[in-house]
Amino acid sequence: MLRSSGPARPGRRPGAPHPIDVHVGSRIRLRRNMLSLSQDKLGEAIGLTFQQVQKYERGTNRIGASRLLEIAQVLRVPIAFFYDDVDPVRAPPVEAEGNAPEGDLMRQPETIELVTNYYGIADSLVRRRLFALAKVPARGINDMSPKQAIATPRRRGRPARA
């Protein structure tokens, strides 16, 4: 059956991917990169070519419910992970290929590299301290001492380490 050629939906170019499809694809790419998994390896795990995975990540091809479940299982995340921070009514406009919108920090190459390297730190204490230290510039360095900046949160029943 042919689609009607009625008026285009406001905010979307005819033939352009839906913003939700683009968002879901970007979350697949983010998680795949966090796991250091190539498009080829992900495609192999779900029985597809890397080209098909690439089309999913770009939002060019829509992902069916059963396929999204398979991808979520391979990437070890709940399906809700792909829809985090999505407001379908106010979805952002689709950006040009290869350009991450300035406000979409999760698609910035620096973010992907930072998160990948962060989870590459095996020692959980070092990870927590780095996390606490990274929050310092956001709060304001003058508001706390250096010792406060790297202090880890106390756990129940254990005193904090000095």
Residue pairs with C-beta under 8 A, 6 or more apart in sequence:
8 14
11 93
12 18
12 19
12 93
12 94
13 94
16 94
17 58
17 59
17 60
17 94
18 59
18 62
18 91
19 59
19 91
19 92
19 93
19 94
20 83
20 86
20 88
20 91
21 59
21 62
21 63
22 58
22 59
22 94
23 59
23 82
23 83
23 85
23 86
23 91
24 59
24 63
24 68
24 82
24 83
25 56
25 57
25 58
25 59
25 63
26 57
26 59
26 104
26 106
26 107
27 81
27 82
27 83
27 84
27 106
28 53
28 56
28 57
28 71
28 75
28 82
29 57
29 107
30 106
30 107
30 112
30 115
31 75
31 77
31 81
32 38
32 39
32 42
32 57
32 75
33 112
33 116
34 112
34 115
34 116
34 119
35 75
35 76
36 116
37 75
38 50
39 50
39 53
39 54
39 57
40 50
40 53
42 50
42 53
42 71
42 74
42 75
43 49
43 50
43 52
43 53
45 74
46 67
46 70
46 71
46 74
52 61
55 61
56 63
56 71
58 97
59 94
63 71
68 79
68 82
69 79
72 78
72 79
72 81
72 82
75 81
85 106
92 101
92 103
92 104
95 101
100 107
100 108
100 109
101 107
105 111
118 127
118 130
118 131
119 127
121 127
121 130
125 152
128 152
128 153
129 150
129 152
132 149
132 150
132 151
132 152
132 153
133 149
133 150
136 144
136 149
141 149
151 160
152 160
152 161
153 160
154 160
